Amino acid sequence: MGPCQDVREGDGPGQEGGDQRMHRRRDRGRQRPRGIDVEQFRVESVIDRVGTTGTVWLGLTIACTVGAFVGLGIWADAALGTSPWFLLVGILLGCVAATASTIVLVRRYL
């Protein structure tokens, strides 16, 4: 029986009655497939986690940069009474700043 499997009480070998089904835990996706080396599975899992973390970090960087400039544009429009203009400038500057920060982040790994 693997480390990520458990058996309901009364279902062990040599015991009568009960169901012989094995119930897997919730984290089915983290179980390693049979026939794969444990070290290889660990390395692939770490690489996957690092890639996911990098993707999330990049997405947050873009969203926060654009959001900050859009917020400044909305604030400037409210303060100066120029309805859509500073919002549009904020969107444009936010996209430029997000692109520049993405290039800086990605260049480290190229």
Secondary structure as the mmCIF struct_conf table of DSSP 4:
data_model
#
loop_
_struct_conf.conf_type_id
_struct_conf.id
_struct_conf.beg_label_comp_id
_struct_conf.beg_label_asym_id
_struct_conf.beg_label_seq_id
_struct_conf.end_label_comp_id
_struct_conf.end_label_asym_id
_struct_conf.end_label_seq_id
TURN_TY1_P TURN_TY1_P1 PRO A 3 CYS A 4
STRN STRN1 GLN A 5 ASP A 6
TURN_TY1_P TURN_TY1_P2 GLU A 9 GLY A 10
BEND BEND1 GLY A 12 GLY A 12
TURN_TY1_P TURN_TY1_P3 PRO A 13 GLY A 14
BEND BEND2 GLY A 17 GLY A 18
STRN STRN2 HIS A 23 ARG A 24
BEND BEND3 ARG A 26 ARG A 26
HELX_RH_3T_P HELX_RH_3T_P1 ARG A 28 ARG A 30
BEND BEND4 GLN A 31 GLN A 31
HELX_LH_PP_P HELX_LH_PP_P1 ARG A 32 PRO A 33
TURN_TY1_P TURN_TY1_P4 ARG A 34 GLY A 35
BEND BEND5 ILE A 36 ILE A 36
HELX_RH_AL_P HELX_RH_AL_P1 VAL A 38 LEU A 80
TURN_TY1_P TURN_TY1_P5 GLY A 81 GLY A 81
TURN_TY1_P TURN_TY1_P6 SER A 83 PRO A 84
HELX_RH_AL_P HELX_RH_AL_P2 TRP A 85 ARG A 107
TURN_TY1_P TURN_TY1_P7 ARG A 108 TYR A 109
#
